[in-house]
Amino acid sequence: MKFSDAILDATKTIMQADTKTVVFGLGVPDPKSIFGTTTGLADDFGFSRVFDIPLAENAMTGVAIGMAAQGYKVLFVHQRLDFYLLAMDQLVNTAAKWHMMYGGDTYAPITIRLVVGRGWGQGPTHSQALHSWFAHIPGLKVVMPSNPADAKGLLIESIMDPNPVIFIEHRWLHNMEGDVPKGLYRVPIGKANIVSKGSDLTIVACSLMVPEALHASKFLKKYNGIEVEVIDLRTIRPIDWDTIMLSVLKTGRLLALDIGHETGSVAAEIIARVSTKMSTQFKSNPERIGLPDFATPTSFGLTKNYYPDASTICERAGKMLNIDINTDLLQLSKPTKHDIPGEWFNGPF
């Protein structure tokens, strides 16, 4: 099943299981149906449970909070994380604090799907990865799946959670295929997954950087004999610190990857937390890889060297292990067009 189909399958599964689950968002019932992730929902469940919205993100977040307070489970969908910045007031000042301000007696079961991405000349206002913003806010959980099975399991878990969850999906992953369990499949929030075992270096990643890390780890093992342990965070609030710490205790090296800017990033938080707990365990200084600290450029020429990838990871790993890594073969496997995930990709919408 494709990643996008897993999102759709999760939504159908939970809507069938709980008749008080509703889905709304700009473009939800449109023919292109949010990259195919909401296809047919209105036909299956009716327009009282699946509906479009006006351009009023903040107001509709308020509607979501009101519905959640009355016992509905709300899935609020956005084609762009960038557009949802208009709703930060309701999200941060109301939804995130609802459970705490009412003494734990009431809940706000809202899941907000935000799609992120890059490339295709979208530039600085349509390519932002601001997940660390949301992870900074107490009361919010933040989920970032990297594969179809986790996309389904984490979305169902998010919708069933009694409090707000930010569910961030990278559209470059939408066409990724993988085995997806049937039925009401759930993946716990706050539990990382070790997707590759190794003893030389720990790489911690989420979202699109997980397949990049796996690509790098296979290359490093094949051509340099380096055993990399890759940890897929799955969720960035809460973070599974135990899994990270145990891995670093074994490898003595930590490389944290992020799809956002380095300053104030989740990668920076991981390095800070692990360093304060395990500073004597490191065989080399911990490193991070993220985006440069300036806005995403628009032009093809400038974006070519803007985003880190498997080659970047291999080069940094070599530095940490004091090994010269020749990434020429890795460079040859890159797609002809660097700003699209594959030939199947025909645009941001």
Secondary structure, 3 states (H helix, E strand, C coil): CEHHHHHHHHHHHHHHHCCCEEEEECCCCCCCHHHHCCCCHHHHHCCCCEECCCCCHHHHHHHHHHHHHCCCEEEEEECCCHHHHHHHHHHHHCHHHHHHHCCCCCCCCEEEEEEECCCCCCCCCCCCCCHHHHHCCCCCEEECCCCHHHHHHHHHHHHHCCCCEEEEEEHHHCCCECCCCCCCCCCCCCCCEEEECCCCEEEEECCCHHHHHHHHHHHHHHHHCCCEEEEECCEEECCCHHHHHHHHHHHCCEEEEEEEECCCCHHHHHHHHHHHHHHHHCCCCCEEEEECCCCCCCCHHHHCCCCCCHHHHHHHHHHHHCCCCCCHHHHHCCCCCCCCCCCCCCCCC
